[in-house]
């Protein structure tokens, strides 16, 4: 398009979270004139409040695993050009009990072979060798080598700066309060675009409220922590435990996972009550981002529970065999409880809404943006998060 009208674009994206930036990148690399509209001064939603995990290992077979693998390659490509950290050490998922170990064994024997997950199961001497024996009190560890760690609060602004350098126009502090048929009504005036893609996170009221209300969507609120360890722990892997086997779709439908869920209910029912499973993501600054809990509703109340934080701190100190000190606390929030892990909705001939219904936008968002943009430009069907093909994970802001 040769049009240089400052208020007319090939593609207008609403929202500068990872989904919005993914669509902006997919469009600008195809030579299109792109604008991104964001109500705040910088991305402040789910995409910077998370663990920064580009998690491949936890995704269920099917479209979510494919999207995570596609996103991984895009993250590595962008990190090299936008100068942000994308570490490739992978994840360690520790089995603390026999039931958790049984899930890892079944996963290795059945699912990992069938779907070519790049993983290994560490036991005995290999487990003992990890971090000078620090994790010897666990039974085994699943090492997922495809998983990335991104420091979101730096990666997202760096990605914005890179896209700006590639020609994307950013309109921050601009609320879009109407979008239809290629026209956007905003607090900065009227704009037009050949295609409008709305990635408005868990805001279900500002745009398309009637359409989204019928989907009965929810918000998920999480309690998050940033920690320092009391003794030196140069952790380079992200860490999970067998608790995650009941949350992530790669494991949660395996027959052995039922015993883990029953074990949690019997020995630590508060973990199930608060939807707690442990995620530990080391930052580039020798600190740890730790969580998380899951509370679902139509809104996200601002009040944190000290009981929840204490449960998570107990889990991390046992898992890492070290005392920790809290540096920072915050709430994560994301859209959840939709008809599958994501929705790509045709609102009208020029308008598409793309929503995540789980906390794995960092893991799959770049791949999803690429697929949506390709489908729109080529006239193909929009990608679908079919629940039958992709079990819905109820996991964290990865």
N, C-alpha and C positions, 0 to 999 in steps of 0.2 A: 504494500500500500504506500503510495507516494504522498498521501495527505499529511500535511504538517500542522493542521489546525490543533492548537494546544489543548483543546477540549474534546478531541476525537481520536480514538485509539483503535488499533486492531483488536486488542484484548485488554479488558479491564478486570482486575482481580480485586475482590473485596476481602481484606484480611491479610495480615503479614505474618501469620504463624507459618509453621513448616508447610502446611498444605497450600497456603497462598503463595509462598515463595517457590514451591515446587512447580506450580502452574505457571508462574511468571518466568521461571527459568526455562521450562519446556517451550514456552512461546517465544521468548527473546532469542533463544539459540536457533530458532527457525526463521529468524529475520523479521519477526513481527514487532510492531510498535506496541509497547506494553506499559500499562500504568497499574500501580498498586495503591489502594486506598486503605488507610488504617486510622481508626479513631483515636489511638494513643500516639505518643511521641516516639515510641519504639515498641517492638513486640514485647508484650507483658503477660501473655496468657500461658496456656499449657506448654507451649514450645520452649519457654525458658525456665519453667518451674520444675522440670523433670529430671530424670537421671542421666539423660543424654546417651542412652543406650541405643545402638543400632542392632537390635536383637534379631538374629536369624534363627538360632537354635530353638527358641521357644515357640516359633510360629508353626501352626498346624499345616500338614500337607495340603497343597492346593494353591489357590491364588495368593494367600497371605505369605506363604513361604516364598513363592515366586516374587512377590512384590518386595519382600525383605532383601532378597538376593539382588534384585535390580537396584534397590535403593542403596545397598552397600557400595556397589560400583560407582554410583553417582556421588555418594558422600566422599569417597576417596578421590574422585576426579575434582570435586569442588574444593575439598580441603587443601589440595596442592596448589590451587589457583587463588583461593580466597584467604589463605594463610591462617587457618584455624586448626586446632588439634583434632585428629581422628586416629586414635590408637587402636592397634590391631592385635593386642595380646589375647583378646577373647574373654570368655567367662569361665568361671569355675562354679559348678553347682554341686554343693556338698550334701551327701547323704549322711544324716546323723543317726538314723535308725535302720534296722533291718528292712522295715517296710519301704522306707525311702530308697534304700539300695536296690530293692526288688524292682522298683519303677525304672531306675536307671539301667538295670540289666535288661529288662524287657524292651526298653527304648533302643538300646544298642543292638539287641538281637533281631528285633522286628522292624521298627520304624526307621532307624538310622540306615539300615541296609536298603530298605525299600525305596527310600527317598533321598539317599546320598547326603544326609547331614554330615558335615565335617566335624566329627567329634571323636574323643577317645575317653575311655574309662580308666581312671587312675586309682590303683589299689596298692597295698603293700609297700614295696620299696619306692615306687613312683609317687605314692601319696606322701611317704615319709620325706622324700626329697624336696617337696614343695616348701619354699620359704623356711628352710632349715628346720623342718619338722613341726612348724607351728600348727599345722592342721592334722596332726596325727590322731587327735581325739575324734575325728570323723571316720566313717566306714569307707567312704570312697568319694571320688569327685569326677563329675562329668566335665571335661574340658571342651567347650565349644569354640572352635578356632575361627569361625566366620564372623563372630560378633565384634562390633565396634564400640568404642567409648568416645563420646563427643561432649565437650564442656559447653552446654547449651547457651549459657548466658554470654559466652564469647562467640560461639559458632553462629548464632542467629544474627547478631549485628554485623559480623564479618560477611555473612552471606548477603545481607542487605547491601553492604558497601560494594561487594563484588557485582551484584546485579545492577546497581546504579552505574558502575563503571562500564557495564555492557549495554547501557542504554535504557534500562527500565526507569520509568518516571515514578517516584514515590510521592504520595500525598499523605503525609502523616498529619495527625490532629484533625482528621477529616472524617466525619461520620456519614456513611451512606444510609439514607433513610428511605430510599425508594429505588427499585431496580426492575425494569420491565422493558422488553422489546428493544434492547440495546441502549436504553437511556437510564442514566443514574442521576438521582436527585441527592445532593450532598450539602453539607454545611458550608462548602466552598463553592457552591453553584451547581450548574447542570453540565453533565458530560455525556458523551456518546461513545459507543464501542460496537464493533462488529460482533464481538462475543463478550459476554460478561460471565465471569466465574466467581461465585460467592463461596468463600471458605470462612465462615463466621464463627467457627468453633461451637461453643455451647450457648451462644446467643440465639435463642429460638423465637424471639419476639420482634426484633427490629425489621427483619425481612422475611417474607413468606410465612408469616405466623400461622395462617390458616392451614397451609399445606403441612407444616412441621407439627402443628398441634395434633393432627390426626395420627401422627406416628408415635405419640406418647413417649417422647424422648425424655431422658433424665440427665442430671449432672452427677458426676462422681467427684467427691472432695477427698483429698489425701493429706495426711500429715507427713511433713518432710523435715529432715535434719541435715545440717552440715557439721561434721565432727573433725576433731583431731584425735589421734591416738596418743596415749601417755608414753608408750615406748615406741621405738623406731620400727615402722612397718612400711617399707617401700613397696606398697601394693601396686602392681601394674595390671592385674586382672580385675574385672568386675566379679562380684561374688553374689551367689544366690544359695539357698538351701533347698532341701527336699520339700519345704512348704510350698515352693513355687510349682511343684508337680501337680497341685490341685488347681492352679490358676492358669497356666499356659497351655494352649491348645495342643502343643506338640506332645504333652504328657497326660493331660487331664482326662482323656477318654480311654486311656489304657486300662485294662482290667485291674492291674496292680495299684492304680492310683486310688481306688476306692478304699483300700486298706489304710492309705496315708490319711485320707480325709477322716476316716473313723478314728484313727490314732490321735489326730489333732483334737477331735471332738471329745475324746476320752481324757486326754492328758492336759490339754490347754484350750478349753472351749472359748476363752476370751479372744484367742487369735481368730477363730472362725467368726465370732460375734462382730469383731471390728474389721474383718476382711484383711488381716495382717499377714503378709509374707515378706521375707527379708530380701531387700536389694541393696547392694553396696557398690557404689561407683566412685572410684578414685578420681579426683580432679588433677590437673597438671601441677597443682601447688601442694601436694602431699596432704591433702584433706580428703574426706570421704563424704559423699552424698548418700544418705541412708533413708530408707522408708520400707514399706509404706502401708497405709491403711486405706480402706475403701468404705465410704459412706455415700449412699445414693439418695437422691431426692430431686425435687423440681428446682431447688435453690441450694446454695452452698453457705450454710451458717458460718459465721466468722470465729466461732469459739472452739479452740483446741482442747482436747482431753489430755491431761497429764498422764492418766493411766495408759493411754495409747502410746505416748512417747516413751514411757518407762518400759512397756512391753518390747518396743522396738530396740531400745538401748540394751535391754537384757539379751535380746537375740544377737545383736551385733557383737557384744562383748564376749559372749560364749563362742560364737562362730569364729571370730578373729583371735580369740585368746588374748585379749588386751583390754585395758580400761580405756574409756574414751571421754572426751570433753566436748560439750555442745558449743558450737561457734555461732550457729544461726538456725532459726526455725521459720517455716513458712507453710502455706497451704498450696498444694497443687489442685487443679480443677480441670476436668475435661468432660466432653459430652459422652454419654453412655446409654446403654440399654436401647439400642436401635435394632432394626431388622437385619442383623448381621453385623460384621465388624465395621462396615462403612456403607455410605450411600452416595451415589452419583445420580442426581435428579435433574431431568429436563424440566425446567420451569416454563419456558416458552422457547420459540425457535432460536433465540439469541442468548438465552440465560440458562445457566447450569449451576446447581448448588452441590457442593461436595462436602460431606460431613464424615468425621470419624466417630465411631460409637465405642471405641476402646481407647486405652491410653498408649497406643503404640504408633502414634503418628510419626515420631522420629525414626522408627524402624521401617515403616512402609510408605511414608508420605511422598518421598521423591519419586519412587516408582509409580505410585498412583497418579501423581500429577502428570507424569510422562504418558501414561496410558490414557488418561482422560483427554489430554490435549491432542494426542494422536487420533483418538476416536472422533473428536469434534471436527478436526480438520479433514479427516478422510471420510466422514459420513458413516462411521461404523457405530455399532451399539456401544453405549457407555459400559465400563466395567461394572461388575456386580459382585457384592460381597454376599453371595448365596450362603445362608446359614447351613444348608445341607452339605455344601462342599467345604465350608470353612467354619469349624466350630468356634463359637464366640469366646475369645479369652477375656477374662475379667481381671486384667492385670494392670500394672502400674503405668505411669507416664514414662514409657521407655523412649 
